[in-house]
Amino acid sequence: MVQPSSWVESGIAIETVRGRRLFKFTEELQTKFEQLIQQFKSAQLSDEQAAELKGLQELI
């Protein structure tokens, strides 16, 4: 399983909007997250993918 902390440097972007710092997924990580959600909805996640999805959800 990919540890959620491994995405902090490469998968999280920080944006300043109206003087506030916002954290969001990079486009690449957002796409990966959406793919995992779709696979979850169609019951096609492997155990490894389910763990990865759970890790991404912890970052939200």
Gaussian input, Z-matrix of N, CA and C with variables (Angstrom, degrees):
# hf/3-21g

backbone

0 1
 N
 C     1     B1
 C     2     B2     1     A1
 N     3     B3     2     A2     1     D1
 C     4     B4     3     A3     2     D2
 C     5     B5     4     A4     3     D3
 N     6     B6     5     A5     4     D4
 C     7     B7     6     A6     5     D5
 C     8     B8     7     A7     6     D6
 N     9     B9     8     A8     7     D7
 C    10    B10     9     A9     8     D8
 C    11    B11    10    A10     9     D9
 N    12    B12    11    A11    10    D10
 C    13    B13    12    A12    11    D11
 C    14    B14    13    A13    12    D12
 N    15    B15    14    A14    13    D13
 C    16    B16    15    A15    14    D14
 C    17    B17    16    A16    15    D15
 N    18    B18    17    A17    16    D16
 C    19    B19    18    A18    17    D17
 C    20    B20    19    A19    18    D18
 N    21    B21    20    A20    19    D19
 C    22    B22    21    A21    20    D20
 C    23    B23    22    A22    21    D21
 N    24    B24    23    A23    22    D22
 C    25    B25    24    A24    23    D23
 C    26    B26    25    A25    24    D24
 N    27    B27    26    A26    25    D25
 C    28    B28    27    A27    26    D26
 C    29    B29    28    A28    27    D27
 N    30    B30    29    A29    28    D28
 C    31    B31    30    A30    29    D29
 C    32    B32    31    A31    30    D30
 N    33    B33    32    A32    31    D31
 C    34    B34    33    A33    32    D32
 C    35    B35    34    A34    33    D33
 N    36    B36    35    A35    34    D34
 C    37    B37    36    A36    35    D35
 C    38    B38    37    A37    36    D36
 N    39    B39    38    A38    37    D37
 C    40    B40    39    A39    38    D38
 C    41    B41    40    A40    39    D39
 N    42    B42    41    A41    40    D40
 C    43    B43    42    A42    41    D41
 C    44    B44    43    A43    42    D42
 N    45    B45    44    A44    43    D43
 C    46    B46    45    A45    44    D44
 C    47    B47    46    A46    45    D45
 N    48    B48    47    A47    46    D46
 C    49    B49    48    A48    47    D47
 C    50    B50    49    A49    48    D48
 N    51    B51    50    A50    49    D49
 C    52    B52    51    A51    50    D50
 C    53    B53    52    A52    51    D51
 N    54    B54    53    A53    52    D52
 C    55    B55    54    A54    53    D53
 C    56    B56    55    A55    54    D54
 N    57    B57    56    A56    55    D55
 C    58    B58    57    A57    56    D56
 C    59    B59    58    A58    57    D57
 N    60    B60    59    A59    58    D58
 C    61    B61    60    A60    59    D59
 C    62    B62    61    A61    60    D60
 N    63    B63    62    A62    61    D61
 C    64    B64    63    A63    62    D62
 C    65    B65    64    A64    63    D63
 N    66    B66    65    A65    64    D64
 C    67    B67    66    A66    65    D65
 C    68    B68    67    A67    66    D66
 N    69    B69    68    A68    67    D67
 C    70    B70    69    A69    68    D68
 C    71    B71    70    A70    69    D69
 N    72    B72    71    A71    70    D70
 C    73    B73    72    A72    71    D71
 C    74    B74    73    A73    72    D72
 N    75    B75    74    A74    73    D73
 C    76    B76    75    A75    74    D74
 C    77    B77    76    A76    75    D75
 N    78    B78    77    A77    76    D76
 C    79    B79    78    A78    77    D77
 C    80    B80    79    A79    78    D78
 N    81    B81    80    A80    79    D79
 C    82    B82    81    A81    80    D80
 C    83    B83    82    A82    81    D81
 N    84    B84    83    A83    82    D82
 C    85    B85    84    A84    83    D83
 C    86    B86    85    A85    84    D84
 N    87    B87    86    A86    85    D85
 C    88    B88    87    A87    86    D86
 C    89    B89    88    A88    87    D87
 N    90    B90    89    A89    88    D88
 C    91    B91    90    A90    89    D89
 C    92    B92    91    A91    90    D90
 N    93    B93    92    A92    91    D91
 C    94    B94    93    A93    92    D92
 C    95    B95    94    A94    93    D93
 N    96    B96    95    A95    94    D94
 C    97    B97    96    A96    95    D95
 C    98    B98    97    A97    96    D96
 N    99    B99    98    A98    97    D97
 C   100   B100    99    A99    98    D98
 C   101   B101   100   A100    99    D99
 N   102   B102   101   A101   100   D100
 C   103   B103   102   A102   101   D101
 C   104   B104   103   A103   102   D102
 N   105   B105   104   A104   103   D103
 C   106   B106   105   A105   104   D104
 C   107   B107   106   A106   105   D105
 N   108   B108   107   A107   106   D106
 C   109   B109   108   A108   107   D107
 C   110   B110   109   A109   108   D108
 N   111   B111   110   A110   109   D109
 C   112   B112   111   A111   110   D110
 C   113   B113   112   A112   111   D111
 N   114   B114   113   A113   112   D112
 C   115   B115   114   A114   113   D113
 C   116   B116   115   A115   114   D114
 N   117   B117   116   A116   115   D115
 C   118   B118   117   A117   116   D116
 C   119   B119   118   A118   117   D117
 N   120   B120   119   A119   118   D118
 C   121   B121   120   A120   119   D119
 C   122   B122   121   A121   120   D120
 N   123   B123   122   A122   121   D121
 C   124   B124   123   A123   122   D122
 C   125   B125   124   A124   123   D123
 N   126   B126   125   A125   124   D124
 C   127   B127   126   A126   125   D125
 C   128   B128   127   A127   126   D126
 N   129   B129   128   A128   127   D127
 C   130   B130   129   A129   128   D128
 C   131   B131   130   A130   129   D129
 N   132   B132   131   A131   130   D130
 C   133   B133   132   A132   131   D131
 C   134   B134   133   A133   132   D132
 N   135   B135   134   A134   133   D133
 C   136   B136   135   A135   134   D134
 C   137   B137   136   A136   135   D135
 N   138   B138   137   A137   136   D136
 C   139   B139   138   A138   137   D137
 C   140   B140   139   A139   138   D138
 N   141   B141   140   A140   139   D139
 C   142   B142   141   A141   140   D140
 C   143   B143   142   A142   141   D141
 N   144   B144   143   A143   142   D142
 C   145   B145   144   A144   143   D143
 C   146   B146   145   A145   144   D144
 N   147   B147   146   A146   145   D145
 C   148   B148   147   A147   146   D146
 C   149   B149   148   A148   147   D147
 N   150   B150   149   A149   148   D148
 C   151   B151   150   A150   149   D149
 C   152   B152   151   A151   150   D150
 N   153   B153   152   A152   151   D151
 C   154   B154   153   A153   152   D152
 C   155   B155   154   A154   153   D153
 N   156   B156   155   A155   154   D154
 C   157   B157   156   A156   155   D155
 C   158   B158   157   A157   156   D156
 N   159   B159   158   A158   157   D157
 C   160   B160   159   A159   158   D158
 C   161   B161   160   A160   159   D159
 N   162   B162   161   A161   160   D160
 C   163   B163   162   A162   161   D161
 C   164   B164   163   A163   162   D162
 N   165   B165   164   A164   163   D163
 C   166   B166   165   A165   164   D164
 C   167   B167   166   A166   165   D165
 N   168   B168   167   A167   166   D166
 C   169   B169   168   A168   167   D167
 C   170   B170   169   A169   168   D168
 N   171   B171   170   A170   169   D169
 C   172   B172   171   A171   170   D170
 C   173   B173   172   A172   171   D171
 N   174   B174   173   A173   172   D172
 C   175   B175   174   A174   173   D173
 C   176   B176   175   A175   174   D174
 N   177   B177   176   A176   175   D175
 C   178   B178   177   A177   176   D176
 C   179   B179   178   A178   177   D177

   B1=1.4496
   B2=1.5157
   B3=1.2971
   B4=1.4539
   B5=1.5211
   B6=1.3085
   B7=1.4628
   B8=1.5263
   B9=1.3312
   B10=1.4647
   B11=1.5262
   B12=1.3158
   B13=1.4583
   B14=1.5300
   B15=1.3305
   B16=1.4631
   B17=1.5272
   B18=1.3298
   B19=1.4647
   B20=1.5257
   B21=1.3214
   B22=1.4619
   B23=1.5231
   B24=1.3172
   B25=1.4656
   B26=1.5236
   B27=1.3218
   B28=1.4626
   B29=1.5224
   B30=1.3218
   B31=1.4598
   B32=1.5128
   B33=1.3243
   B34=1.4626
   B35=1.5214
   B36=1.3136
   B37=1.4641
   B38=1.5243
   B39=1.3060
   B40=1.4621
   B41=1.5177
   B42=1.3133
   B43=1.4569
   B44=1.5150
   B45=1.3114
   B46=1.4547
   B47=1.5224
   B48=1.3138
   B49=1.4580
   B50=1.5224
   B51=1.3208
   B52=1.4674
   B53=1.5244
   B54=1.3092
   B55=1.4514
   B56=1.5194
   B57=1.3077
   B58=1.4651
   B59=1.5174
   B60=1.3109
   B61=1.4654
   B62=1.5211
   B63=1.3184
   B64=1.4614
   B65=1.5267
   B66=1.2949
   B67=1.4515
   B68=1.5195
   B69=1.3355
   B70=1.4627
   B71=1.5081
   B72=1.3278
   B73=1.4538
   B74=1.5239
   B75=1.3316
   B76=1.4537
   B77=1.5329
   B78=1.3018
   B79=1.4687
   B80=1.5266
   B81=1.3229
   B82=1.4654
   B83=1.5305
   B84=1.3205
   B85=1.4579
   B86=1.5241
   B87=1.3182
   B88=1.4706
   B89=1.5238
   B90=1.3345
   B91=1.4645
   B92=1.5282
   B93=1.3365
   B94=1.4609
   B95=1.5255
   B96=1.3297
   B97=1.4618
   B98=1.5295
   B99=1.3251
   B100=1.4656
   B101=1.5228
   B102=1.3411
   B103=1.4658
   B104=1.5264
   B105=1.3193
   B106=1.4612
   B107=1.5274
   B108=1.3166
   B109=1.4689
   B110=1.5282
   B111=1.3261
   B112=1.4628
   B113=1.5213
   B114=1.3249
   B115=1.4643
   B116=1.5250
   B117=1.3221
   B118=1.4636
   B119=1.5222
   B120=1.3288
   B121=1.4635
   B122=1.5198
   B123=1.3123
   B124=1.4660
   B125=1.5365
   B126=1.3263
   B127=1.4699
   B128=1.5251
   B129=1.3392
   B130=1.4629
   B131=1.5258
   B132=1.3241
   B133=1.4616
   B134=1.5215
   B135=1.3212
   B136=1.4605
   B137=1.5268
   B138=1.3132
   B139=1.4640
   B140=1.5314
   B141=1.3209
   B142=1.4729
   B143=1.5309
   B144=1.3244
   B145=1.4670
   B146=1.5266
   B147=1.3334
   B148=1.4594
   B149=1.5237
   B150=1.3201
   B151=1.4611
   B152=1.5274
   B153=1.3299
   B154=1.4565
   B155=1.5376
   B156=1.3125
   B157=1.4752
   B158=1.5212
   B159=1.2992
   B160=1.4710
   B161=1.5317
   B162=1.3115
   B163=1.4599
   B164=1.5131
   B165=1.3207
   B166=1.4769
   B167=1.5187
   B168=1.3125
   B169=1.4541
   B170=1.5318
   B171=1.3183
   B172=1.4573
   B173=1.5337
   B174=1.3197
   B175=1.4660
   B176=1.5288
   B177=1.3135
   B178=1.4657
   B179=1.5058
   A1=109.86
   A2=115.25
   A3=120.97
   A4=107.65
   A5=116.58
   A6=120.42
   A7=109.94
   A8=118.45
   A9=121.13
   A10=112.80
   A11=117.24
   A12=120.07
   A13=112.41
   A14=117.81
   A15=119.67
   A16=112.01
   A17=117.55
   A18=120.95
   A19=112.80
   A20=117.32
   A21=119.99
   A22=111.37
   A23=117.93
   A24=120.33
   A25=113.13
   A26=118.08
   A27=119.29
   A28=114.78
   A29=118.25
   A30=119.74
   A31=115.06
   A32=116.07
   A33=120.05
   A34=108.61
   A35=115.83
   A36=121.83
   A37=108.51
   A38=115.89
   A39=121.43
   A40=107.67
   A41=115.27
   A42=121.89
   A43=108.69
   A44=117.94
   A45=120.76
   A46=108.52
   A47=116.10
   A48=122.78
   A49=107.60
   A50=115.54
   A51=121.49
   A52=112.26
   A53=115.44
   A54=120.57
   A55=115.37
   A56=117.44
   A57=121.34
   A58=109.35
   A59=115.04
   A60=120.16
   A61=108.88
   A62=115.79
   A63=122.21
   A64=109.30
   A65=116.02
   A66=122.11
   A67=108.00
   A68=116.26
   A69=119.71
   A70=109.56
   A71=115.70
   A72=121.07
   A73=109.13
   A74=115.96
   A75=119.48
   A76=107.74
   A77=116.49
   A78=120.17
   A79=110.96
   A80=116.26
   A81=120.99
   A82=111.26
   A83=117.02
   A84=119.96
   A85=111.12
   A86=117.77
   A87=121.38
   A88=110.36
   A89=116.44
   A90=121.05
   A91=110.34
   A92=116.60
   A93=121.29
   A94=110.38
   A95=117.00
   A96=122.68
   A97=110.72
   A98=117.02
   A99=121.39
   A100=111.58
   A101=116.97
   A102=120.27
   A103=110.89
   A104=116.05
   A105=120.09
   A106=110.93
   A107=117.12
   A108=120.41
   A109=110.25
   A110=117.01
   A111=119.90
   A112=111.58
   A113=116.63
   A114=119.83
   A115=110.94
   A116=116.90
   A117=120.89
   A118=110.12
   A119=117.00
   A120=121.25
   A121=112.05
   A122=116.44
   A123=119.38
   A124=111.92
   A125=116.04
   A126=122.33
   A127=112.57
   A128=116.37
   A129=120.70
   A130=112.64
   A131=117.22
   A132=120.67
   A133=110.94
   A134=115.50
   A135=119.35
   A136=107.38
   A137=116.82
   A138=120.41
   A139=110.61
   A140=116.49
   A141=120.99
   A142=111.14
   A143=116.45
   A144=120.38
   A145=111.14
   A146=117.46
   A147=120.88
   A148=110.42
   A149=117.07
   A150=121.32
   A151=110.33
   A152=116.30
   A153=120.56
   A154=110.68
   A155=116.74
   A156=121.03
   A157=110.07
   A158=116.71
   A159=120.26
   A160=110.26
   A161=117.30
   A162=121.11
   A163=111.86
   A164=116.81
   A165=120.56
   A166=110.75
   A167=117.00
   A168=120.29
   A169=111.11
   A170=117.01
   A171=120.85
   A172=111.43
   A173=116.53
   A174=120.61
   A175=112.30
   A176=116.56
   A177=119.85
   A178=110.55
   D1=140.49
   D2=174.41
   D3=-78.13
   D4=126.03
   D5=179.48
   D6=-73.34
   D7=136.31
   D8=179.87
   D9=-53.59
   D10=-35.42
   D11=-178.85
   D12=-63.85
   D13=-22.10
   D14=-179.94
   D15=-71.45
   D16=-17.39
   D17=179.84
   D18=-87.92
   D19=-11.34
   D20=-174.35
   D21=-58.21
   D22=-45.06
   D23=-177.79
   D24=-79.39
   D25=-37.45
   D26=-173.22
   D27=-105.71
   D28=-15.96
   D29=-174.19
   D30=-115.90
   D31=-3.10
   D32=-178.79
   D33=-116.64
   D34=131.57
   D35=177.69
   D36=-111.43
   D37=145.60
   D38=177.22
   D39=-113.09
   D40=126.95
   D41=-179.20
   D42=-123.70
   D43=140.89
   D44=175.23
   D45=-101.39
   D46=122.53
   D47=179.58
   D48=-129.19
   D49=119.84
   D50=-178.87
   D51=50.39
   D52=43.07
   D53=176.52
   D54=79.22
   D55=3.41
   D56=179.19
   D57=-112.86
   D58=141.62
   D59=178.87
   D60=-90.80
   D61=123.69
   D62=179.88
   D63=-110.93
   D64=139.01
   D65=177.06
   D66=-104.55
   D67=133.31
   D68=177.07
   D69=-147.74
   D70=161.33
   D71=176.36
   D72=-70.18
   D73=146.22
   D74=171.02
   D75=-67.68
   D76=165.77
   D77=-179.47
   D78=-58.20
   D79=-40.71
   D80=-179.09
   D81=-63.93
   D82=-46.07
   D83=-179.05
   D84=-70.65
   D85=-34.89
   D86=177.05
   D87=-62.65
   D88=-42.13
   D89=178.23
   D90=-62.48
   D91=-44.55
   D92=178.53
   D93=-60.44
   D94=-44.48
   D95=179.37
   D96=-59.77
   D97=-45.95
   D98=-179.82
   D99=-64.71
   D100=-37.74
   D101=177.42
   D102=-63.63
   D103=-43.12
   D104=179.48
   D105=-64.48
   D106=-38.40
   D107=178.05
   D108=-63.89
   D109=-43.41
   D110=178.61
   D111=-62.75
   D112=-41.27
   D113=177.47
   D114=-65.54
   D115=-36.88
   D116=176.73
   D117=-62.38
   D118=-45.83
   D119=-179.33
   D120=-61.50
   D121=-32.43
   D122=-179.55
   D123=-96.94
   D124=12.47
   D125=177.22
   D126=56.59
   D127=41.94
   D128=-179.09
   D129=-120.09
   D130=25.43
   D131=179.48
   D132=-89.16
   D133=134.81
   D134=170.49
   D135=-77.70
   D136=169.71
   D137=178.29
   D138=-60.53
   D139=-39.91
   D140=179.21
   D141=-64.43
   D142=-43.00
   D143=178.87
   D144=-66.35
   D145=-37.32
   D146=178.05
   D147=-63.64
   D148=-39.33
   D149=177.59
   D150=-66.63
   D151=-39.07
   D152=178.22
   D153=-64.72
   D154=-42.91
   D155=177.54
   D156=-61.81
   D157=-43.57
   D158=179.21
   D159=-61.76
   D160=-40.12
   D161=178.41
   D162=-64.12
   D163=-41.07
   D164=177.64
   D165=-65.67
   D166=-38.00
   D167=179.31
   D168=-64.85
   D169=-29.99
   D170=177.64
   D171=-66.00
   D172=-26.49
   D173=-179.41
   D174=-78.93
   D175=-18.98
   D176=-176.19
   D177=-74.30

